Amino acid sequence: MKLHVEPAAITETRWYEYAGRFVFGGLITAGAGIIAKKLGPGIGGLFLAFPAIFPAGATLIEKREKKKKEAAGMKGTRRAAQAVSADAAGASIGTIGLSIFGLLVWKSMVTYPVCFVLAQATVAWCASSFLLWELRKRI
């Protein structure tokens, strides 16, 4: 499956699809805040790292891919599953990159200036996510 960017998809998304993502993400974040209040910020931070909009995004991708294929007279179930699978792989790889970001911030924050640490960690997050994605394509 070849991935590509479709800027026109932004205009095809309905307001209620954005609202669903916003509400779901807000609920996840609020839940992490409640957990942090009860169990401490370390445990709450683990829950905050949950990719809050992934389930809503996966549902939208599946629906959109099926609709495109059905408009062309095909079933579209397989294509939708492939698209959601690629999105899940990206979310997983991004989470690994986020872990690298967190580790660098955690280990460097006391020693170096905040701006430097955040810039370094952001570059590491992007680079590791990109490299893992490329590695995934080759395996």
C-alpha positions in Angstrom: 0.0 0.0 0.0 1.5 3.3 -1.1 0.8 6.2 1.3 0.3 9.8 0.2 -0.9 13.1 1.5 -4.3 14.4 0.4 -4.7 18.0 1.4 -8.2 18.0 0.0 -9.3 15.6 2.7 -9.2 18.4 5.2 -12.1 20.1 3.4 -14.0 16.8 3.1 -14.0 16.3 6.9 -17.2 17.3 8.5 -17.4 19.5 11.6 -18.9 16.7 13.7 -15.9 14.5 12.9 -13.5 17.1 14.3 -15.9 17.6 17.3 -15.8 13.8 18.0 -12.0 13.8 18.0 -11.9 16.9 20.2 -14.3 15.4 22.7 -12.6 12.0 22.8 -9.2 13.6 23.2 -10.5 15.9 25.9 -12.0 13.0 27.8 -8.7 11.0 27.6 -6.8 14.1 28.8 -9.3 14.7 31.7 -9.0 11.1 32.7 -5.2 11.3 32.8 -5.6 14.4 35.0 -7.9 12.6 37.4 -5.5 9.7 37.5 -2.5 12.1 38.1 -4.4 13.8 41.0 -5.1 10.4 42.7 -2.0 8.5 41.9 0.7 11.1 41.2 2.0 12.8 38.1 4.3 9.9 37.1 1.4 7.5 36.6 -0.9 10.2 35.2 1.8 11.0 32.6 1.7 7.4 31.4 -2.0 7.7 30.6 -1.5 11.2 29.1 0.8 9.6 26.5 -2.1 7.5 25.2 -2.7 8.5 21.6 -6.1 10.1 22.4 -7.4 10.6 18.9 -6.2 7.4 17.3 -9.5 5.4 17.8 -11.5 8.3 16.3 -9.0 8.8 13.5 -9.0 5.1 12.7 -12.7 5.0 12.4 -12.8 8.1 10.1 -10.1 6.6 7.9 -11.9 3.3 7.6 -15.2 5.0 6.8 -13.6 7.3 4.2 -11.7 4.6 2.4 -14.8 2.3 2.2 -16.8 5.2 0.8 -14.2 6.0 -1.9 -14.0 2.4 -3.0 -17.8 1.9 -2.9 -18.2 5.0 -5.1 -16.0 3.2 -7.6 -18.2 0.1 -7.5 -16.0 -2.0 -5.2 -16.5 -3.3 -1.7 -13.5 -1.4 -0.1 -13.2 -3.5 3.1 -9.7 -4.6 2.3 -8.4 -1.2 1.4 -10.0 0.3 4.5 -8.2 -2.3 6.7 -4.9 -1.6 5.0 -5.3 2.2 5.6 -6.2 1.7 9.2 -3.3 -0.7 9.6 -0.9 1.9 8.2 -2.3 4.5 10.6 -1.9 2.1 13.6 1.7 1.4 12.5 2.4 5.2 12.4 0.8 5.7 15.8 2.9 2.9 17.3 6.1 4.3 15.8 5.2 7.8 16.9 4.7 6.5 20.4 8.2 5.0 20.4 9.5 8.4 19.2 7.5 10.0 22.0 9.2 7.7 24.5 12.6 8.7 23.2 11.5 12.4 23.6 10.4 11.8 27.2 13.6 9.9 28.1 15.8 12.7 26.7 13.8 15.4 28.5 13.8 13.4 31.8 17.6 12.8 31.7 18.6 16.2 30.4 16.3 18.8 31.9 18.3 19.3 35.1 21.7 19.7 33.3 20.9 21.8 30.2 18.7 24.8 29.4 15.0 24.0 28.7 15.0 25.4 25.1 18.0 23.3 24.2 16.6 20.1 25.8 13.2 20.5 24.1 14.8 21.2 20.7 17.1 18.2 21.0 14.3 15.9 22.2 12.0 17.1 19.4 14.6 16.4 16.7 15.2 13.0 18.3 11.5 12.3 18.2 11.1 13.2 14.6 14.3 11.5 13.5 13.6 8.2 15.3 10.0 8.2 14.1 11.1 8.8 10.5 13.9 6.2 10.7 11.6 3.5 12.2 9.0 4.2 9.5 11.6 3.7 6.8 12.8 0.6 8.5 9.3 -0.8 8.7 8.9 -0.3 5.0 12.0 -2.3 4.3 11.2 -5.2 6.5 
